[in-house]
Amino acid sequence: MSDIIQLLPDAVANQIAAGEVVQRPASAVKELVENAIDSGADKIQLILKDAGKALIQVIDNGCGMSITDARMCFERHATSKIRKADDLFAIRTMGFRGEAMASIAAIAQVEMKTRRHEDELGTCICIEGSEVMSQDACATSGGTSISVKNLFYNTPARRNFLKSNSVELRHIIDEFQRVALAHPQIFFTMHHEGQEVYHLPAAQLKQRIVHLFGNSYNQRLVPVEEDTTIIKLRGFIGKPEFAKRTRGEQFFFVNNRFIRDNYLNHAVMTAFEELLPEDTYPLYVLFIDIDPSKIDINVHPTKTEIKYQDEKAIYAIIRSAIKRSLGRYNITPTLDFDQENSIEHLITHKPLEQITPPGITFNPDFNPFNTDEKKPAVRQSSSYQEFNNPYKSGIPQNWETLYEISKQEKEQHQPEILPDHSFEVNSEAVSKPSERQLFQIHNRYILSQIKSGFMLINQQAAHERILYERFLQQLQNHSGTSQQSLFPQTVTLNGSDFALLKELMPDIKALGFDIREFGKNTVVVDGVPADVNQGSEHQLLEHLLEGFKNNLAILKLDKRDTLARTLARNAATKAGTQLSLEEMNLLIDQLFACQMPNLALNGKPVISTFTLNELADRFEK
């Protein structure tokens, strides 16, 4: 029997390795830009076409390469970063394995021009599918220019797995933002389809954050700095009131390398405990400088995971440093027992002779026993007047004590009656608007009498259900109506959100938005859907995009369904809003016209019913 184990050809081995190193265009962008940083460049340009599928070009002014190095860099495990295994524990460069260039060359058509600054001529190499097509001398500027064309051209199965251009562009922007944040001292530019997406001059970290995410972030940042014998921590965190429902703006860097670490993220979230709204996540850009010998970065092919020798100490340092920053900049409430800030400091002490007693005035003609005078009329609220009030003489003076007595009896003697969540809408049970008796409870629930008893409607959940089904129908029929703004609003987004908005633009316009592009990362909102209040277009778009990303990541719903669900939650009448009788009637009519009136967007019931038998049982026990 012949031998069956064979050594794979280099081209096949490189394609297999590329499956781990280069998963999508964003992976190739990350590797090429990190190589440019390792070359010592202070100016890096990124040029894209077709979201990186047709062209990824990275131009830098780094050290460049000699003729031999230019050819050697495309071999597997060829690197200038390490010489022996011990060097892995002293790594401060971005790359070290020597797999990226070989992997990219195996699945694309690559052209590289490079020249050292001391050389007169440079080198031009063309490679297709790991095969060197040409290598010639050429005139080029100092540094390196690498063009990756037709990514995955020889692996069509991998190319078919790629998403739409807008999705792939968002992944590239994410990688670009991480590298740009880690190196604010480097000048970065990014162009896509001939348009400049980012222009980031060398600046301090705070200016780099503002350049990437928008001018509004200038007021959101709180500095963090801590210097210990274990780590040096620096960076910025966001104020709690600006927390978002997605995790997109959370960045950890260890020795300027972006990492993902749930354990350290938990340290940050613990520091924000009781300061954040429910299901929201704060912004943070934190840099950890640590001795390379105390970490292991050779854990994952993407190099985004790190092992630490003393992670518990790092956890405690991060948590305490963030808590201190929140307290130092008056983000968290503090108690100051100094004399100058006490209550006594607010009291003005005057001499006794300057104190004047308060004056007392009275009506000498007032006679409490005079029954001929007209008594002041008792003013009733409009909602109260809608009920048939048996007390014709007004509200009893002891109504508050009656409420307290009934409340105490309920707590002591009566068990809680659970509402029937399996309620099915019966059109015969719902009275006509002219016959309804409605009352709004705490501006949150609507009480309506029905033939079998009464029902309670969650007004916010009901309005969300109404708008959701309406928006879903508008998306299917492209029938959304728009109300034009008197003064169009200009909205500037960060690069990732702008790319997402462009992807959703057809569906957003179908809902009734009148939006047009207006330069780099900027749109003009000329109109909003008729069901949405005007005046907060910037906040509405931000919440719409954040909610869309959150729902898409958690619920895994269809794009249109996610968009309709997100807009409905943002546009619905919130709990605590007072409604008129006409508004309550309209809300009930629209709710019972829905296909699923008793199902809220979160899966919980909208309506709870209480029958007359249940009420009778309460008074008989």
C-alpha positions as CSV (number, residue, x, y, z in Angstrom):
1,M,0.0,0.0,0.0
2,S,1.4,3.4,-1.0
3,D,1.9,6.3,1.3
4,I,-1.1,8.6,1.7
5,I,0.3,11.5,3.7
6,Q,1.5,14.4,1.4
7,L,2.9,17.8,1.9
8,L,0.5,20.4,0.7
9,P,1.7,22.9,-2.0
10,D,2.5,26.3,-0.7
11,A,-0.4,27.9,-2.7
12,V,-2.9,25.5,-1.1
13,A,-1.5,26.0,2.4
14,N,-1.6,29.8,2.0
15,Q,-5.3,29.6,0.9
16,I,-6.1,27.5,4.0
17,A,-4.2,30.0,6.2
18,A,-6.1,32.9,4.5
19,G,-9.3,31.4,5.8
20,E,-8.3,32.3,9.3
21,V,-6.4,35.5,8.7
22,V,-8.5,37.2,6.0
23,Q,-12.2,36.6,6.6
24,R,-13.5,39.7,4.7
25,P,-12.1,42.9,3.2
26,A,-11.9,44.5,6.7
27,S,-9.4,41.8,7.8
28,A,-7.1,42.7,4.9
29,V,-7.4,46.4,5.7
30,K,-6.4,45.7,9.3
31,E,-3.3,43.7,8.4
32,L,-2.1,46.2,5.8
33,V,-2.6,49.3,7.9
34,E,-0.9,47.7,10.9
35,N,2.1,46.8,8.7
36,A,2.2,50.4,7.7
37,I,2.2,51.5,11.3
38,D,5.0,49.0,12.1
39,S,7.1,50.6,9.3
40,G,7.3,53.8,11.2
41,A,5.0,55.8,9.0
42,D,3.4,59.1,10.2
43,K,1.1,59.4,7.2
44,I,-1.2,56.5,6.0
45,Q,-3.8,56.6,3.2
46,L,-6.5,54.0,2.7
47,I,-8.3,53.9,-0.7
48,L,-11.2,51.6,-1.4
49,K,-13.4,50.6,-4.3
50,D,-16.5,48.4,-4.1
51,A,-16.1,48.2,-0.3
52,G,-12.7,46.6,-0.6
53,K,-13.9,43.8,-3.0
54,A,-12.4,45.5,-6.1
55,L,-9.5,47.4,-4.5
56,I,-7.8,48.0,-1.2
57,Q,-4.8,50.3,-1.4
58,V,-2.7,51.4,1.5
59,I,0.0,54.0,1.0
60,D,2.5,54.9,3.7
61,N,5.7,57.0,4.1
62,G,7.4,54.4,6.3
63,C,10.9,52.9,6.0
64,G,10.2,51.0,2.8
65,M,11.8,47.7,1.8
66,S,14.8,46.5,-0.1
67,I,14.6,44.2,-3.2
68,T,15.1,41.1,-1.2
69,D,12.8,42.1,1.6
70,A,10.1,43.0,-0.9
71,R,10.1,39.5,-2.3
72,M,10.6,37.8,1.1
73,C,7.6,39.5,2.8
74,F,5.2,37.3,0.7
75,E,6.6,34.1,2.1
76,R,4.8,32.3,4.9
77,H,6.3,32.9,8.4
78,A,8.6,35.6,7.1
79,T,8.7,38.5,9.5
80,S,10.9,41.3,10.7
81,K,9.3,41.5,14.1
82,I,10.7,38.4,16.0
83,R,13.8,36.2,15.7
84,K,13.2,33.6,18.4
85,A,10.3,32.3,20.5
86,D,11.3,34.4,23.5
87,D,10.6,37.5,21.5
88,L,6.9,36.8,21.6
89,F,6.9,38.1,25.2
90,A,8.5,41.4,24.3
91,I,6.3,42.2,21.4
92,R,5.2,45.9,21.0
93,T,4.6,45.8,17.2
94,M,1.2,45.1,15.7
95,G,2.2,42.0,13.6
96,F,4.6,39.2,14.4
97,R,3.5,35.9,12.8
98,G,4.4,36.6,9.2
99,E,1.2,35.2,7.7
100,A,-0.8,38.2,6.6
101,M,1.0,39.1,3.3
102,A,1.3,35.5,2.2
103,S,-2.4,34.9,3.0
104,I,-3.6,38.0,1.1
105,A,-1.4,37.2,-1.9
106,A,-2.9,33.7,-2.0
107,I,-6.5,35.0,-2.6
108,A,-6.0,38.2,-4.5
109,Q,-4.1,40.1,-7.1
110,V,-1.5,42.1,-5.3
111,E,0.8,44.9,-6.6
112,M,3.4,46.4,-4.2
113,K,5.6,49.3,-4.9
114,T,8.2,50.1,-2.2
115,R,11.4,52.1,-1.8
116,R,13.7,52.8,1.1
117,H,14.4,56.5,1.6
118,E,18.1,56.1,1.0
119,D,17.6,54.2,-2.4
120,E,17.2,55.9,-5.7
121,L,14.9,53.2,-7.2
122,G,12.3,51.1,-5.7
123,T,10.8,47.7,-6.4
124,C,7.5,46.7,-8.0
125,I,6.1,43.2,-7.5
126,C,2.9,41.7,-8.9
127,I,1.5,38.5,-7.4
128,E,-1.6,36.5,-8.3
129,G,-2.7,33.5,-6.2
130,S,0.7,33.2,-4.6
131,E,2.4,33.1,-8.0
132,V,4.9,35.9,-8.7
133,M,4.0,37.4,-12.1
134,S,6.7,40.1,-12.2
135,Q,9.4,41.9,-10.2
136,D,11.0,45.0,-11.6
137,A,12.7,48.2,-10.5
138,C,10.5,51.3,-10.6
139,A,10.4,54.9,-9.6
140,T,8.2,55.5,-6.6
141,S,8.1,57.6,-3.5
142,G,9.7,56.6,-0.2
143,G,7.7,54.1,1.7
144,T,5.3,51.4,0.5
145,S,2.1,51.3,-1.6
146,I,0.2,48.0,-1.6
147,S,-2.8,47.4,-3.9
148,V,-5.0,44.4,-3.3
149,K,-7.4,43.8,-6.2
150,N,-10.3,41.4,-6.7
151,L,-10.2,39.8,-3.2
152,F,-11.2,36.1,-3.2
153,Y,-11.1,36.0,-7.0
154,N,-9.8,32.4,-7.0
155,T,-12.1,31.3,-4.1
156,P,-15.6,32.1,-5.3
157,A,-17.3,30.3,-2.4
158,R,-15.6,32.8,0.0
159,R,-16.6,35.7,-2.1
160,N,-20.2,34.6,-2.2
161,F,-20.3,34.7,1.6
162,L,-19.5,38.4,1.7
163,K,-22.3,40.8,2.6
164,S,-23.5,43.9,0.7
165,N,-21.1,46.8,0.1
166,S,-22.6,48.9,2.9
167,V,-22.2,46.1,5.4
168,E,-18.6,45.4,4.4
169,L,-17.8,49.1,4.4
170,R,-19.1,49.3,8.0
171,H,-16.7,46.5,9.0
172,I,-13.9,48.4,7.3
173,I,-14.8,51.6,9.1
174,D,-14.8,49.7,12.4
175,E,-11.3,48.4,11.9
176,F,-10.1,51.8,10.6
177,Q,-11.5,53.6,13.7
178,R,-9.7,51.2,16.1
179,V,-6.4,51.7,14.4
180,A,-6.9,55.5,14.2
181,L,-7.8,55.7,17.9
182,A,-4.7,53.6,18.9
183,H,-2.4,56.0,17.0
184,P,-3.6,59.6,17.2
185,Q,-0.1,60.8,16.4
186,I,-0.4,59.5,12.8
187,F,-2.2,61.3,10.0
188,F,-4.9,59.1,8.4
189,T,-7.1,59.5,5.4
190,M,-9.7,57.1,4.0
191,H,-11.4,57.3,0.6
192,H,-14.2,55.2,-0.8
193,E,-15.3,55.4,-4.4
194,G,-13.4,58.6,-4.9
195,Q,-15.0,60.4,-1.8
196,E,-13.1,61.2,1.3
197,V,-14.7,59.5,4.3
198,Y,-12.1,60.4,7.0
199,H,-9.4,63.1,7.2
200,L,-7.7,62.7,10.5
201,P,-4.7,65.0,11.1
202,A,-2.2,64.1,13.9
203,A,-3.7,65.3,17.2
204,Q,-4.2,64.4,20.8
205,L,-6.4,61.5,21.8
206,K,-9.4,63.7,22.7
207,Q,-9.3,65.5,19.3
208,R,-9.0,62.2,17.5
209,I,-12.2,60.9,19.2
210,V,-14.0,64.1,18.3
211,H,-12.8,63.8,14.7
212,L,-14.0,60.2,14.4
213,F,-17.3,60.4,16.2
214,G,-18.4,64.1,15.8
215,N,-18.2,67.4,17.5
216,S,-20.9,66.5,20.0
217,Y,-18.5,64.1,21.7
218,N,-16.4,67.0,23.0
219,Q,-18.8,67.5,25.9
220,R,-19.3,63.8,26.6
221,L,-15.8,62.8,27.6
222,V,-14.4,62.3,31.1
223,P,-10.6,61.7,31.3
224,V,-9.3,58.6,33.1
225,E,-5.7,58.3,34.3
226,E,-4.0,55.9,36.7
227,D,-0.3,55.0,37.1
228,T,0.5,51.8,39.1
229,T,3.4,49.4,39.3
230,I,1.2,46.8,37.4
231,I,-0.3,48.9,34.6
232,K,-0.6,52.5,33.4
233,L,-4.2,53.4,32.5
234,R,-5.3,56.4,30.4
235,G,-8.1,57.4,28.1
236,F,-11.6,58.7,28.3
237,I,-15.1,57.5,29.4
238,G,-18.4,58.9,28.4
239,K,-20.9,60.6,30.7
240,P,-23.7,58.2,31.8
241,E,-26.5,60.4,30.2
242,F,-25.0,59.8,26.8
243,A,-24.9,55.9,27.1
244,K,-26.3,54.0,24.1
245,R,-28.1,50.8,23.6
246,T,-25.3,49.2,21.6
247,R,-21.8,48.3,22.5
248,G,-20.2,49.8,19.4
249,E,-18.3,52.7,21.1
250,Q,-16.3,50.6,23.6
251,F,-12.6,50.3,23.0
252,F,-9.8,48.6,25.0
253,F,-6.2,48.8,23.9
254,V,-3.3,46.9,25.4
255,N,0.0,48.3,24.3
256,N,-1.9,50.1,21.6
257,R,-3.4,46.9,20.3
258,F,-7.2,46.7,20.2
259,I,-8.6,43.8,22.2
260,R,-11.9,42.3,23.2
261,D,-12.2,41.3,26.9
262,N,-15.5,40.6,28.6
263,Y,-13.8,40.5,32.0
264,L,-12.4,44.0,31.7
265,N,-15.6,45.2,30.2
266,H,-17.4,44.0,33.3
267,A,-15.0,46.1,35.4
268,V,-16.1,49.2,33.5
269,M,-19.8,48.3,33.8
270,T,-19.4,47.7,37.5
271,A,-17.9,51.2,37.9
272,F,-21.0,52.7,36.2
273,E,-23.3,50.7,38.4
274,E,-26.6,52.6,39.3
275,L,-25.6,55.4,37.0
276,L,-26.7,54.0,33.7
277,P,-30.3,53.7,32.3
278,E,-31.4,50.1,31.8
279,D,-29.9,48.2,28.9
280,T,-27.5,50.9,28.0
281,Y,-23.7,50.9,27.5
282,P,-21.2,53.8,28.1
283,L,-18.6,55.0,25.7
284,Y,-15.0,54.3,26.7
285,V,-11.6,54.5,25.0
286,L,-9.1,53.0,27.5
287,F,-5.4,52.3,26.9
288,I,-3.5,49.9,29.1
289,D,0.3,50.0,29.1
290,I,1.8,46.8,30.6
291,D,5.0,45.0,30.5
292,P,4.9,42.6,27.4
293,S,6.4,39.8,29.5
294,K,3.3,39.7,31.7
295,I,0.9,39.0,28.9
296,D,0.5,36.5,26.1
297,I,-0.9,37.9,22.8
298,N,-0.4,34.7,20.8
299,V,-3.8,33.4,21.6
300,H,-6.1,34.0,18.6
301,P,-5.4,34.4,14.9
302,T,-7.0,37.9,14.9
303,K,-4.8,38.9,17.9
304,T,-7.8,40.4,19.7
305,E,-7.5,38.2,22.8
306,I,-4.8,38.5,25.5
307,K,-3.9,36.4,28.6
308,Y,-2.7,38.2,31.7
309,Q,-0.7,37.0,34.6
310,D,-2.7,39.1,37.2
311,E,-6.0,39.9,35.6
312,K,-7.8,40.4,39.0
313,A,-5.5,43.2,39.9
314,I,-6.0,44.8,36.5
315,Y,-9.8,44.5,37.0
316,A,-9.6,46.2,40.4
317,I,-7.4,49.1,39.0
318,I,-9.7,49.8,36.1
319,R,-12.8,49.7,38.3
320,S,-11.4,52.0,40.9
321,A,-9.9,54.4,38.4
322,I,-13.2,54.9,36.6
323,K,-15.1,55.4,39.8
324,R,-12.6,58.0,40.9
325,S,-12.9,59.8,37.6
326,L,-16.7,59.8,37.8
327,G,-16.6,61.3,41.3
328,R,-13.8,63.8,40.5
329,Y,-15.7,65.3,37.7
330,N,-19.0,65.5,39.6
331,I,-20.7,62.7,37.6
332,T,-21.7,60.8,40.7
333,P,-23.4,62.4,43.7
334,T,-21.0,63.2,46.6
335,L,-21.4,64.2,50.2
336,D,-19.4,67.2,51.4
337,F,-19.5,67.8,55.2
338,D,-17.3,70.9,55.0
339,Q,-18.7,73.8,57.0
340,E,-18.8,76.1,53.9
341,N,-21.1,73.7,52.0
342,S,-23.3,72.8,54.9
343,I,-26.9,74.0,55.4
344,E,-25.9,76.5,58.0
345,H,-23.7,78.2,55.4
346,L,-26.9,79.0,53.5
347,I,-28.6,80.7,56.5
348,T,-28.1,84.4,56.9
349,H,-27.6,85.4,60.5
350,K,-28.9,89.0,61.3
351,P,-28.8,90.9,64.5
352,L,-31.9,90.6,66.7
353,E,-32.9,94.2,66.3
354,Q,-33.0,93.8,62.5
355,I,-35.4,90.9,62.5
356,T,-39.0,91.9,61.8
357,P,-41.9,89.5,62.6
358,P,-44.1,88.5,59.6
359,G,-47.3,90.5,59.1
360,I,-50.7,88.8,59.6
361,T,-53.8,90.0,57.6
362,F,-57.4,89.0,58.0
363,N,-60.9,89.9,56.8
364,P,-62.9,91.5,59.7
365,D,-66.2,91.0,57.8
366,F,-65.7,87.3,57.3
367,N,-68.6,85.2,58.9
368,P,-68.3,81.5,58.8
369,F,-71.9,81.0,59.9
370,N,-73.3,83.1,57.0
371,T,-75.1,80.6,54.7
372,D,-76.3,83.2,52.2
373,E,-72.9,83.7,50.6
374,K,-72.1,81.6,47.6
375,K,-69.7,78.7,48.2
376,P,-66.8,78.4,45.8
377,A,-67.4,75.8,43.1
378,V,-65.4,72.6,43.3
379,R,-63.3,72.4,40.2
380,Q,-63.2,68.9,38.6
381,S,-60.7,67.7,36.1
382,S,-62.0,67.1,32.6
383,S,-61.3,63.4,32.9
384,Y,-63.2,63.2,36.2
385,Q,-66.2,64.9,34.7
386,E,-66.5,62.3,32.0
387,F,-67.7,59.8,34.6
388,N,-71.2,59.9,36.1
389,N,-70.4,61.2,39.5
390,P,-72.8,60.2,42.3
391,Y,-71.5,62.9,44.6
392,K,-73.3,66.0,43.1
393,S,-72.0,68.2,45.9
394,G,-68.3,67.7,45.0
395,I,-65.4,65.5,46.1
396,P,-65.6,64.3,49.8
397,Q,-63.2,66.0,52.1
398,N,-61.9,62.7,53.4
399,W,-61.2,61.0,50.1
400,E,-57.5,60.7,50.9
401,T,-58.1,58.8,54.1
402,L,-60.6,56.6,52.3
403,Y,-57.8,55.7,49.9
404,E,-55.4,55.0,52.6
405,I,-57.8,52.7,54.4
406,S,-58.6,50.7,51.3
407,K,-54.9,50.5,50.6
408,Q,-54.1,49.1,54.0
409,E,-56.9,46.6,53.9
410,K,-55.7,45.4,50.5
411,E,-52.2,44.9,51.8
412,Q,-53.3,43.1,55.0
413,H,-56.2,41.0,53.8
414,Q,-56.5,40.7,50.1
415,P,-54.3,38.6,47.8
416,E,-53.2,40.0,44.5
417,I,-55.4,39.1,41.6
418,L,-53.4,38.3,38.5
419,P,-54.9,39.7,35.3
420,D,-55.9,37.4,32.5
421,H,-53.1,37.7,29.9
422,S,-54.9,35.4,27.6
423,F,-57.5,38.1,26.7
424,E,-58.8,37.9,23.2
425,V,-60.4,41.0,21.6
426,N,-64.1,40.7,21.2
427,S,-65.6,43.5,19.1
428,E,-68.9,43.1,20.9
429,A,-67.3,43.6,24.3
430,V,-65.9,47.0,23.3
431,S,-68.4,49.7,23.5
432,K,-68.8,52.5,21.0
433,P,-66.8,55.7,21.6
434,S,-70.0,57.6,22.6
435,E,-70.8,55.0,25.2
436,R,-67.3,54.5,26.7
437,Q,-66.3,55.6,30.1
438,L,-62.6,56.2,30.1
439,F,-60.1,57.2,32.7
440,Q,-56.3,57.6,32.6
441,I,-54.5,56.2,35.6
442,H,-51.1,57.9,36.5
443,N,-50.8,58.9,32.8
444,R,-49.7,55.4,32.1
445,Y,-52.8,53.2,31.7
446,I,-56.2,53.7,30.2
447,L,-59.2,52.2,32.1
448,S,-62.2,51.4,29.9
449,Q,-65.5,49.8,30.9
450,I,-66.6,46.7,29.0
451,K,-69.8,44.6,29.3
452,S,-68.1,41.9,31.4
453,G,-66.2,44.4,33.7
454,F,-63.3,46.7,32.8
455,M,-60.0,46.6,31.0
456,L,-56.6,48.3,31.5
457,I,-54.6,49.3,28.5
458,N,-50.9,50.1,28.6
459,Q,-50.9,53.3,26.5
460,Q,-47.2,53.2,25.5
461,A,-47.3,49.5,24.5
462,A,-50.6,50.1,22.6
463,H,-49.2,53.0,20.6
464,E,-46.1,51.0,19.8
465,R,-48.2,48.2,18.4
466,I,-50.3,50.6,16.3
467,L,-47.2,52.3,14.9
468,Y,-45.3,49.1,14.3
469,E,-48.1,47.6,12.1
470,R,-48.6,50.9,10.3
471,F,-44.8,51.3,9.6
472,L,-44.6,47.6,8.5
473,Q,-47.4,48.2,6.0
474,Q,-45.8,51.4,4.7
475,L,-42.5,49.6,4.2
476,Q,-44.2,46.9,2.1
477,N,-46.3,49.3,0.1
478,H,-43.9,52.3,0.0
479,S,-46.8,54.4,1.2
480,G,-45.3,56.4,4.0
481,T,-46.4,60.0,4.2
482,S,-44.0,62.8,5.1
483,Q,-44.6,66.1,6.9
484,Q,-42.2,68.7,5.5
485,S,-40.1,70.7,8.0
486,L,-40.3,74.5,8.0
487,F,-36.6,74.6,8.5
488,P,-34.6,71.6,7.2
489,Q,-32.2,70.1,9.7
490,T,-28.6,69.2,8.9
491,V,-27.4,66.0,10.7
492,T,-23.8,64.9,10.9
493,L,-23.1,61.2,11.8
494,N,-20.0,59.2,12.3
495,G,-18.7,57.1,9.4
496,S,-20.2,53.8,10.6
497,D,-23.7,55.2,11.2
498,F,-23.6,57.2,7.9
499,A,-22.8,54.0,6.0
500,L,-25.7,52.2,7.8
501,L,-28.0,55.1,7.0
502,K,-27.1,54.9,3.3
503,E,-27.8,51.1,3.4
504,L,-31.3,51.8,5.0
505,M,-32.0,54.9,2.9
506,P,-34.7,53.2,0.5
507,D,-36.6,51.8,3.5
508,I,-36.3,55.0,5.5
509,K,-37.7,57.0,2.7
510,A,-40.5,54.5,2.3
511,L,-41.5,55.3,5.9
512,G,-41.9,59.0,5.1
513,F,-38.5,60.4,5.8
514,D,-37.3,63.1,3.2
515,I,-33.5,62.8,3.5
516,R,-30.8,63.8,1.1
517,E,-27.0,63.5,1.3
518,F,-25.1,66.7,2.0
519,G,-21.4,66.2,1.9
520,K,-19.2,63.9,4.0
521,N,-21.1,62.0,6.6
522,T,-23.9,64.6,6.5
523,V,-27.5,64.5,5.5
524,V,-30.3,67.1,5.3
525,V,-33.7,66.1,6.8
526,D,-36.4,67.9,4.8
527,G,-39.3,65.9,6.3
528,V,-40.2,63.2,8.8
529,P,-43.0,60.7,8.9
530,A,-46.4,62.1,9.7
531,D,-46.5,60.0,12.9
532,V,-43.3,61.5,14.3
533,N,-42.9,64.8,16.1
534,Q,-40.7,67.3,14.4
535,G,-37.8,69.3,16.0
536,S,-35.4,66.5,17.1
537,E,-34.3,65.0,13.8
538,H,-30.7,64.5,14.9
539,Q,-31.7,62.7,18.0
540,L,-34.4,60.7,16.1
541,L,-31.9,59.5,13.5
542,E,-29.3,58.5,16.2
543,H,-31.9,56.6,18.2
544,L,-33.2,55.0,15.0
545,L,-29.8,53.7,14.0
546,E,-28.8,52.6,17.5
547,G,-32.1,50.8,18.0
548,F,-31.8,49.2,14.6
549,K,-28.3,47.8,15.4
550,N,-29.4,46.7,18.9
551,N,-32.6,44.9,17.6
552,L,-30.7,43.4,14.7
553,A,-28.0,42.0,17.0
554,I,-30.3,40.6,19.7
555,L,-33.5,39.6,18.0
556,K,-32.1,38.6,14.6
557,L,-35.1,39.9,12.8
558,D,-35.7,40.9,9.2
559,K,-34.2,44.3,8.2
560,R,-37.6,45.9,7.5
561,D,-39.2,44.4,10.6
562,T,-36.3,45.7,12.7
563,L,-36.6,49.1,11.2
564,A,-40.4,49.3,11.8
565,R,-40.0,48.0,15.4
566,T,-37.2,50.6,16.2
567,L,-39.1,53.6,14.7
568,A,-42.3,52.6,16.5
569,R,-40.5,52.5,19.9
570,N,-39.0,55.9,19.3
571,A,-42.1,57.6,18.0
572,A,-44.7,56.1,20.4
573,T,-46.3,58.2,23.1
574,K,-44.3,57.5,26.3
575,A,-45.6,56.6,29.7
576,G,-46.3,59.7,31.7
577,T,-48.0,61.6,28.9
578,Q,-51.4,63.0,29.7
579,L,-54.1,62.1,27.0
580,S,-57.3,63.9,26.3
581,L,-60.6,61.9,26.0
582,E,-60.5,62.2,22.2
583,E,-56.9,60.8,22.2
584,M,-57.8,57.9,24.4
585,N,-60.8,57.0,22.2
586,L,-58.6,57.2,19.0
587,L,-55.9,55.1,20.6
588,I,-58.5,52.4,21.5
589,D,-60.1,52.4,18.1
590,Q,-56.7,52.1,16.4
591,L,-55.5,49.4,18.8
592,F,-58.5,47.1,18.1
593,A,-58.0,47.6,14.4
594,C,-54.6,46.0,14.6
595,Q,-54.0,42.4,13.7
596,M,-52.5,41.5,17.1
597,P,-53.8,44.2,19.5
598,N,-52.9,42.4,22.7
599,L,-49.3,41.6,22.0
600,A,-46.7,44.3,22.7
601,L,-43.4,44.5,20.8
602,N,-41.6,42.9,23.8
603,G,-44.0,39.9,23.7
604,K,-46.0,41.0,26.8
605,P,-49.7,41.7,26.9
606,V,-51.1,45.2,26.1
607,I,-54.5,44.7,27.7
608,S,-55.5,43.2,31.1
609,T,-59.2,42.5,31.8
610,F,-61.0,42.3,35.2
611,T,-64.4,40.7,35.3
612,L,-67.3,41.6,37.5
613,N,-67.0,38.2,39.2
614,E,-63.4,39.0,40.1
615,L,-64.4,42.3,41.6
616,A,-67.2,40.6,43.6
617,D,-64.8,38.0,44.9
618,R,-62.5,40.8,46.2
619,F,-65.3,42.3,48.3
620,E,-66.6,39.0,49.6
621,K,-63.4,37.7,51.0
